Amino acid sequence: MVIKANAAMLLVAAGLSLVACNKKDSQVKPNGLPKAAATNAGAASSVAVVDIDTLAAKSEYCKDGQKELENKQKKYREQLNSKGQALQNAIASFQKKMQSGAFTSQQQAESAQAQLQKQQQALQAFQEKIENEMAQATQNYQKKLREDLNTFLKSYNSDGRFKVIISKSGDNVLYSDPSVDITEDVIAGLNKSYKK
């Protein structure tokens, strides 16, 4: 009798397990996600995407900022090339004087060589200075762009329709539905506020 009762209990437990397993399977949507995950995925429309590469290419704000950085870099490169050419000319002149015996003493030659070394050190210091200035100018531009972009996005999203606005650059976002891409709105808004 005890064996029959245990067998009956096992059958009931097995039946409940099958029902539970079938319920679990029925909670899976055709996309392979459980219903709760699929429902939450539908709520993910509160995410928006801004394509930073497109923003940089189309926004007047970005184009002007990049042009300003390029002009500054060009100016620095011209100054560096000019100073580099002056150093090359001084080295060539020194070598000619050495070969022709124009220096009247060893001390005069050493003094000229020391001047060349100072000129070379000054050129290296200038190069480091302009590299630091360019890095700072780039950092300042990027910081201001981020601040202005955040200010615009706060205003744009004042109704709270987006919980998250992410940036997309290159392939850092594997996939996004085109309906969540607000890049063109951001470009138009930044251009409008930039022209004021």
Backbone as a ProteinNet text record, in pm:
[ID]
protein_1_A
[PRIMARY]
MVIKANAAMLLVAAGLSLVACNKKDSQVKPNGLPKAAATNAGAASSVAVVDIDTLAAKSEYCKDGQKELENKQKKYREQLNSKGQALQNAIASFQKKMQSGAFTSQQQAESAQAQLQKQQQALQAFQEKIENEMAQATQNYQKKLREDLNTFLKSYNSDGRFKVIISKSGDNVLYSDPSVDITEDVIAGLNKSYKK
[TERTIARY]
81.2	0	86.3	190.8	283.8	352.9	384.7	450.8	357.9	228.2	132.6	118.8	116.8	103.9	226.5	344.7	467.9	469	422.1	416.3	318.9	206.7	107.5	164.9	237.2	299.6	403.2	479.1	579	511.5	400.1	326.9	273.5	219.3	167.8	282.6	395.3	511.3	561.9	567.9	612.7	516.2	387.1	286	298.8	319.5	337	462.9	567.6	691.6	669.6	596.3	569	486.6	385.6	302.8	388.4	473	560.2	655.3	710.4	802.1	729	607.6	530.4	497.7	467.2	440	565	678.4	804.9	828.8	806	824.3	726.3	604.8	505.9	536.2	625.9	662.9	774.8	819.9	926.2	862.8	902.4	851.7	923.6	867.8	931.7	1075	1109.4	1245.8	1344.2	1295.5	1383.2	1396.8	1337.5	1344.9	1226.5	1245.7	1130.6	1036.3	906.4	808.1	848.2	898.4	937.4	1048.3	1146.6	1256.5	1206.6	1116.5	1062.2	981.6	906.3	829.2	922.5	1026.8	1123.6	1197	1222	1288.9	1201.2	1068.8	977.5	984.3	1010.3	1021.6	1152.7	1244.5	1374.9	1366.2	1245.3	1232.5	1260	1279.7	1314.8	1464.8	1529.6	1671.5	1682.3	1770.1	1794.8	1943.9	1975.3	2113.6	2151.4	2271.3	2327	2455.4	2461	2579.1	2680.4	2784.6	2884.2	2960.8	2987.9	3060	2977.8	2847.7	2759.6	2746.9	2734.9	2727	2850.9	2967.7	3092.6	3101.1	3048	3057.3	2954.9	2838.1	2730	2703.1	2740.2	2708.6	2801.7	2743.7	2824.4	2912.4	2857.6	2931.8	3059.5	3045.2	3161.4	3256.5	3200.1	3285.7	3371.2	3308.5	3383	3487.3	3450.8	3545.8	3665.1	3638	3746.5	3832.8	3768.2	3843.1	3935.7	3885.5	3966.5	4088.2	4066.3	4178.5	4278.1	4227.3	4315.5	4397.7	4335.4	4407.6	4517.3	4484.9	4584.1	4700	4666.4	4770.5	4856.5	4794.1	4868.4	4964.4	4916.1	4999.9	5120.2	5095.5	5204.7	5303.6	5250.7	5337.8	5427.1	5370	5449.2	5558.9	5524.6	5624.9	5734.8	5695	5791.6	5881.3	5821.5	5900.9	5999	5955.1	6042	6161.2	6133.9	6241.5	6332.5	6273.3	6352.5	6442.6	6390.1	6469.9	6583.7	6555.7	6661.2	6772	6734.8	6834.8	6915.5	6849.3	6920	7019.2	6976.5	7066.1	7186.9	7163.3	7273	7369.6	7318	7403.9	7487.6	7422.9	7495.5	7605.4	7574.7	7673.9	7790.6	7759.7	7863	7954.7	7894.7	7974.2	8065	8013.8	8096.8	8215.7	8187.9	8295.5	8398.9	8352.6	8445.6	8533.4	8471.5	8545.7	8641.9	8600.6	8686.7	8788.9	8780.1	8875.3	8846.4	8721.2	8683.7	8692.4	8685.5	8698.7	8847.1	8877.6	9017.5	9072.3	8981.7	9029.5	8931.6	8981.9	8898.7	8784.3	8814.3	8714.2	8599.6	8632.3	8530.3	8440.6	8496.4	8419.1	8329.5	8384.7	8305.5	8190.6	8216	8111.6	7998.3	8035.1	7934.6	7855	7924.5	7857.5	7761.5	7802.3	7715.8	7590.3	7606.6	7491.3	7393.5	7448.9	7363.4	7286	7352.8	7285.6	7173.4	7198.2	7094.4	6975.8	7007.2	6901.8	6819.4	6888	6818.4	6730.7	6782.1	6703.8	6582.1	6601	6489.8	6382.6	6427.1	6332.6	6254.2	6322.7	6254.7	6156.4	6197	6107.9	5985.4	6007	5895.7	5800.6	5856.6	5773.3	5688.5	5748.5	5673.4	5564.3	5598.4	5502	5380.9	5405.6	5291.3	5211.6	5279	5205.1	5113	5162.8	5079.9	4964.8	4993.9	4889.2	4781.8	4823.8	4725.7	4641.9	4706.3	4632.4	4532.1	4573.3	4483.4	4368.9	4399.2	4295.3	4194.2	4243.4	4154.7	4068.7	4129.8	4056	3949.3	3983.6	3887.3	3770.3	3800.4	3695.2	3602.1	3660	3578.5	3494.2	3551.3	3476.9	3359.3	3383.9	3276.6	3169.9	3211.1	3114.4	3027.7	3090.9	3016	2916.4	2962.7	2874.8	2757.5	2785.8	2679.6	2584.9	2639.7	2557.2	2467.3	2523.4	2442.5	2333.6	2367	2267.3	2154.3	2189.6	2086.6	2002.4	2068.5	1994.8	1901	1940.8	1850.7	1726.1	1745	1631.4	1547.1	1612.8	1544.5	1462.8	1514.8	1449.2	1375.7	1334.7	1268	1137.4	1077.6	954.3	982	1108.5	1146.5	1116.9	1100.3	1066.6	1182.5	1305.3	1421.1	1481.2	1506	1572.9	1724.1	1768.2	1910.6	1931	2031.1	2072.8	2219.3	2248	2384.8	2448.9	2580.2	2653.7	2697.7	2696.9	2740.5	2853.2	2964.6	3078.1	3145.7	3163.4	3223.1	3133.6	3187.7	3109.4	3089.2	3086.4	3067.9	2925.3	2828.5	2692.4	2672.5	2645.4	2632.9	2509.2	2399	2276.6	2188.2	2124.7	2019	1917	1791.7	1683.4	1689.6	1675.2	1681.5	1580.2	1472.1	1370.4	1418.7	1526.3	1577.8	1695.2	1731.2	1842.3	1791.6	1841.4	1799	1908.6	2004	2119.7	2079.2	1988.4	1949.1	1883.5	1802.5	1741.8	1849.5	1948.7	2057.1	2137.8	2167.5	2242	2164.1	2034.5	1951	1946	1930.4	1923.6	2054.2	2165.7	2296.2	2323.8	2291.7	2313.2	2229.2	2104.2	2014.7	2068.1	2108.3	2159.1	2296.5	2373.3	2506.9	2498.3	2398	2383.9	2334.9	2281.3	2228.2	2337.3
-118.1	0	125.7	121.4	233.9	250.5	138.2	144.6	207.8	170	228.1	377.9	417.9	560.2	637.2	577.7	642.8	651.8	545.7	546.1	651.7	664.8	765.3	905.3	925.6	1055.5	1088.3	987.2	1008.1	1046.4	979.3	1011.8	1154.9	1194.5	1330.9	1431.6	1403.4	1493	1502.7	1388.8	1389.3	1468.1	1451.9	1526.1	1675.1	1715.5	1857.5	1913.6	1833.6	1877.2	1900.5	1811	1827.3	1952.2	1974.4	2093.6	2218.7	2217.6	2332.4	2355.8	2247.9	2262.3	2317.4	2268.9	2319.1	2466.3	2508.7	2650.3	2733.4	2683.3	2754	2771.8	2667.2	2676	2774	2779.7	2867.6	3014	3038.6	3176.2	3226.4	3146.5	3187.4	3239.2	3360.3	3421.8	3362	3381.1	3327.9	3378.1	3495	3546.1	3480.3	3386.1	3312.9	3376.2	3494.1	3560.2	3519.1	3506.8	3485.2	3604.1	3582.7	3690.1	3816.1	3802.3	3920.2	3997	3926.6	3993.3	4056.7	3987.7	4042.8	4168.2	4166.8	4284.1	4399.3	4370.1	4473.8	4524.2	4435.8	4478.2	4577	4558.1	4652.5	4788.4	4790.4	4916.6	4986.9	4919.4	4977.2	5087	5115.4	5224.7	5358.4	5357.3	5479.9	5508.1	5438	5459	5527.2	5625.8	5693.2	5685.4	5697.6	5685.8	5811.1	5862.3	5973.1	5922.7	5926.7	5882.9	5997.4	5982.2	6087.9	6116.8	6014	6035	6122.5	6095.4	6175.6	6316.7	6327.4	6458.2	6541.7	6481.2	6552.7	6594.8	6511.9	6540.4	6643.9	6650	6734.6	6860.8	6861.4	6974.6	7092.1	7210.1	7330.9	7359.1	7335	7353.4	7270.1	7142.7	7052.2	7087	7116.4	7150.9	7273.1	7376.2	7498	7471.7	7393.3	7359.9	7282.7	7187	7107.9	7194.1	7283.9	7373.4	7464.5	7513.4	7598.1	7521	7396.2	7313.2	7287.4	7260	7235.5	7359.5	7477.8	7602.5	7626.9	7600	7616.4	7519.7	7395.7	7295.8	7335.1	7387.6	7431.2	7545.1	7640.6	7753.8	7702.9	7612.3	7556.2	7478.2	7403.6	7325.1	7417.9	7528.7	7625.3	7687.4	7721.6	7777.6	7675.5	7553	7446.8	7422.7	7418.7	7399.5	7514.5	7636.8	7754	7746.2	7713.5	7700.8	7582	7474.5	7358	7390	7466.7	7506.2	7599	7689.2	7779	7698.3	7595.1	7509.3	7434.1	7381.4	7309.8	7402.3	7525.9	7623.5	7653.9	7667.7	7695.9	7578.1	7456.1	7336.4	7330.9	7358.4	7356.9	7463.1	7580.8	7688.8	7649.4	7587.8	7542.7	7440.4	7346.3	7242.2	7302.1	7399.5	7465	7536.6	7604.8	7676.7	7578.5	7465.1	7364.1	7310.2	7282.8	7225.1	7325.9	7450.3	7551.5	7610.8	7574.9	7627.4	7771.8	7814.3	7953.3	7988.2	7888.5	7916.9	7938.1	8047	8079.7	8005.7	7950.7	7875.7	7762.8	7669.6	7558.1	7611.8	7713	7771.7	7833.8	7898.5	7959	7850.2	7739.1	7627.7	7565.5	7549.2	7491.4	7583.6	7712.4	7810.4	7804	7793.9	7783.7	7653.8	7545.9	7417.1	7423.1	7490.6	7505.8	7585.5	7685.6	7764.1	7676.3	7589.6	7496.9	7404.4	7355.9	7267.4	7341.3	7467	7547.7	7568.1	7593.3	7614.3	7486.2	7372.5	7244.6	7217.5	7247.3	7228.8	7321.6	7443.4	7538.4	7487.7	7428.7	7372.6	7257.3	7169.7	7057.7	7108	7209.6	7266.8	7330	7399	7459.1	7351.4	7243	7133.7	7074.1	7052.2	6999.6	7097.3	7226	7329.2	7328.6	7325.4	7330.8	7200.1	7088.3	6962.5	6968.7	7024.5	7039.8	7137.2	7246.7	7345	7284.9	7205.4	7140.7	7039.1	6963.7	6866.1	6938.6	7050.9	7128.4	7188.4	7242.6	7300.6	7193.6	7075.3	6964.9	6923.5	6913.3	6875.2	6980.5	7108.4	7216.1	7210.4	7187.8	7177.2	7060.2	6944.7	6826.7	6846.8	6912.5	6938.9	7032.1	7138.6	7233.2	7165.7	7083.7	7010.7	6921.4	6848.8	6760.9	6841.1	6955.1	7039.6	7091.6	7143.8	7196.6	7085.8	6970	6856.1	6812	6804.3	6765.8	6868.5	6997.2	7102.5	7087.2	7066.2	7048.7	6924.3	6813.5	6688.3	6697.8	6770.3	6790.1	6865.1	6968.2	7044.1	6958.5	6888.6	6802.9	6694.6	6644.2	6535.3	6586.8	6712.5	6769	6697.6	6633.2	6557.2	6419.7	6382.5	6257.3	6131.4	6144.3	6024.8	5926.3	5975.3	5885.7	5873.5	5752.7	5728.4	5731	5691.5	5684.7	5733.2	5817.6	5858	5819.4	5727.4	5677.3	5728.9	5734.9	5776	5652	5666.8	5558.4	5614.8	5544.7	5588.2	5464	5459.3	5339.2	5220.6	5119.7	4998	4969.1	5073.9	5048.6	5006.2	5030.8	4980.3	4875.1	4753.6	4644.6	4659.4	4701.5	4719.3	4819.9	4904.4	4991.2	5010.9	5004.6	5026.2	5172	5198.1	5336.2	5429.7	5373.9	5458.4	5523.1	5472.3	5531.6	5625.7	5644.9	5733.1	5877.2	5961.9	6102.2	6196.1	6141.5	6219.7	6343.3	6327.7	6441.5	6551.4	6512.8	6612.6	6686.5	6613.6	6673.8	6769.2	6727.8	6814.9	6943.7	6929.6	7047.3	7138.7	7080.2	7159.3	7229.5	7158.2	7220.8	7331.7	7306.8	7409.7	7533.7	7511.9	7624	7705.7	7638.4	7711.3	7772.2	7712.3	7762.3	7891.9	7904.2	8022	8144.2	8123.2	8236.3	8329.5
0	0	0	79.2	85.3	-49.2	-113.6	-244.4	-345.9	-342.8	-437.4	-412.2	-285.4	-252.6	-301.6	-282.7	-330.8	-482.9	-548.6	-694.8	-742.9	-674.4	-712.7	-693.6	-584.2	-557.9	-665.2	-706.1	-811.8	-942.1	-974.3	-1096.9	-1091.5	-977.4	-963	-976.7	-911.7	-919.7	-1062.8	-1133.1	-1272.6	-1358.7	-1333.8	-1409.5	-1386.4	-1261.2	-1230.2	-1296.4	-1298.6	-1363.5	-1511.3	-1575.9	-1718.7	-1744	-1658.9	-1675	-1655.6	-1554.1	-1527.6	-1643.5	-1698.4	-1812.4	-1932.7	-1957.1	-2070.6	-2053	-1930	-1905.9	-1932.3	-1891.6	-1913.6	-2062.9	-2141.5	-2285.9	-2347.6	-2294.1	-2354	-2323.9	-2229.4	-2198.9	-2289.4	-2381.4	-2472.3	-2600.3	-2639	-2761	-2882	-3001.6	-3122.6	-3142.4	-3086.6	-3102.3	-3007	-2924.3	-2834.5	-2697.8	-2677.4	-2547.5	-2461.7	-2332.2	-2245	-2257	-2226.9	-2243	-2167.8	-2047.2	-1968.9	-2039.6	-2092.2	-2162.4	-2290.7	-2360.2	-2484	-2453.7	-2344.8	-2306.2	-2271.4	-2196	-2161.1	-2284	-2379.6	-2502.7	-2577.3	-2571.7	-2634.9	-2567.3	-2438	-2365	-2396.2	-2462.8	-2492.8	-2596.8	-2648.3	-2743.2	-2675.1	-2543.8	-2473.7	-2485.2	-2576	-2604.7	-2740.5	-2749.2	-2876.9	-2907.6	-3035.7	-3081.9	-3160.4	-3134.8	-3212.7	-3277.1	-3409.7	-3484.2	-3484.4	-3406.9	-3388	-3517.3	-3597.3	-3723.5	-3817.8	-3826	-3910.9	-3854.6	-3724.3	-3659.1	-3692.3	-3682.6	-3711.2	-3857.5	-3946.4	-4089.6	-4136.2	-4071.2	-4121.4	-4039.4	-3913.7	-3826.8	-3855.5	-3876.7	-3899.3	-3777.9	-3661.1	-3536	-3538.7	-3573.1	-3576.1	-3690	-3806.2	-3920.7	-3889.6	-3831	-3798.4	-3690.3	-3590.3	-3484.1	-3537	-3625.2	-3684.2	-3775.7	-3849.2	-3938.5	-3856.5	-3744.5	-3656.8	-3604.5	-3564.7	-3518	-3630.6	-3751.1	-3866	-3899	-3893.4	-3921.3	-3818.1	-3692.1	-3585.6	-3607.1	-3643.5	-3667.1	-3786.9	-3891.7	-4010.2	-3974.5	-3895.4	-3852.2	-3773	-3679.9	-3599.5	-3686.3	-3781.6	-3869.9	-3952.4	-4000.9	-4077.9	-3991.5	-3867.3	-3776.3	-3747.5	-3724.4	-3696.6	-3817.5	-3936.9	-4058.9	-4079.3	-4052	-4067.5	-3971.6	-3846.7	-3748.2	-3781.8	-3831.5	-3871.9	-3989.5	-4085.6	-4201.8	-4159.9	-4066.5	-4016.4	-3949.5	-3875.3	-3811.3	-3917.2	-4019.1	-4126.2	-4196.9	-4221.9	-4286.2	-4197.3	-4067.6	-3974.1	-3968.1	-3972	-3971	-4098.5	-4213.5	-4340.8	-4341.5	-4288.5	-4282	-4191.1	-4079.3	-3986	-4053.4	-4125.3	-4191.5	-4298.8	-4373	-4475	-4410.6	-4301.8	-4232.1	-4177.7	-4129	-4076.8	-4190.2	-4304.6	-4417.5	-4480.3	-4480.3	-4544.2	-4447.7	-4322.5	-4224.6	-4188.2	-4196.5	-4169.3	-4021.2	-3935.7	-3792.4	-3761.8	-3694.4	-3666.1	-3545.3	-3463.6	-3346.9	-3313.9	-3236.8	-3190.5	-3103.7	-3024.3	-2935.1	-3015.4	-3127.7	-3212.7	-3272.8	-3314.3	-3370.3	-3263	-3142.6	-3033.2	-2993.3	-2996	-2963.9	-3067.3	-3195	-3301.8	-3288.1	-3252.2	-3233.9	-3114.1	-3008	-2890	-2925.9	-3011.9	-3057.7	-3136.1	-3219.9	-3295.9	-3202.2	-3099.9	-3004.2	-2931	-2895	-2829.9	-2923.8	-3050.6	-3149.7	-3167.2	-3167.2	-3180.7	-3057.6	-2939	-2816.4	-2814.9	-2863	-2869.9	-2966.3	-3077.6	-3173.9	-3111.4	-3039.7	-2973.9	-2868.2	-2792.6	-2690.5	-2755.8	-2869.2	-2941.9	-2992.6	-3045.2	-3095.4	-2982.3	-2867.3	-2752.3	-2710.2	-2711.5	-2671.8	-2764.4	-2895.2	-2987	-2985	-2960.9	-2947.8	-2826.3	-2715.4	-2595.3	-2619.6	-2689.2	-2719.4	-2809.5	-2907.6	-2995.5	-2918.5	-2832.3	-2751.3	-2662	-2603.3	-2516.8	-2597.7	-2715.9	-2801.3	-2842.8	-2877.1	-2914.8	-2796.4	-2680.4	-2559.5	-2526.3	-2538.1	-2511.5	-2609.1	-2736.7	-2838.3	-2806.6	-2776	-2747.1	-2621.3	-2521.2	-2397.3	-2425.1	-2500.9	-2533.4	-2618.3	-2713.6	-2795.8	-2707.5	-2616	-2524.9	-2441.2	-2387.7	-2306.2	-2388.4	-2507.5	-2593	-2638.4	-2668.3	-2709.4	-2594.1	-2474	-2357.6	-2328.5	-2341.2	-2320.8	-2421.5	-2548.3	-2650.1	-2622.6	-2589.5	-2567.8	-2447.6	-2343.4	-2228.5	-2272.5	-2353.1	-2403.8	-2498.4	-2587.8	-2685.7	-2616.1	-2506.3	-2433.9	-2309.9	-2310.9	-2193.7	-2161.7	-2260.6	-2236.2	-2175.7	-2165.1	-2100.3	-2179.5	-2309.7	-2389.7	-2399.3	-2382.4	-2386.8	-2247.6	-2207.5	-2079.2	-2098.6	-2216.6	-2248.1	-2391.1	-2410.5	-2545.2	-2555.8	-2647.5	-2660.2	-2787.9	-2784.6	-2904.1	-2980	-3109.6	-3197.9	-3282.4	-3283.6	-3363.3	-3417.7	-3547	-3606.4	-3581.3	-3514.9	-3492.1	-3343.7	-3259.8	-3116.8	-3082.3	-3171	-3154.6	-3262.7	-3219.7	-3316.3	-3403.2	-3343.6	-3420.7	-3350	-3427.7	-3375.3	-3485.9	-3447.3	-3542.2	-3587.8	-3716	-3765.4	-3698.5	-3645.4	-3582.8	-3453.1	-3393.9	-3269.9	-3296.1	-3422.5	-3458.7	-3465.2	-3377.4	-3372.8	-3423.6	-3497.1	-3542.2	-3621.9	-3716.8	-3801.3	-3718.3	-3619	-3530	-3451.1	-3405.1	-3327	-3414.6	-3536.3	-3629	-3653.5	-3684	-3710.2	-3587.6	-3470.6	-3347.9	-3315.6	-3330	-3304.2	-3405.2	-3532.4	-3634.5	-3604.7	-3562.3	-3532	-3414.5	-3308.2	-3191.4	-3219.1	-3308.1	-3341.8	-3421.9	-3507.2	-3593.1	-3516.5	-3395.8	-3318	-3273
[MASK]
++++++++++++++++++++++++++++++++++++++++++++++++++++++++++++++++++++++++++++++++++++++++++++++++++++++++++++++++++++++++++++++++++++++++++++++++++++++++++++++++++++++++++++++++++++++++++++++++++++

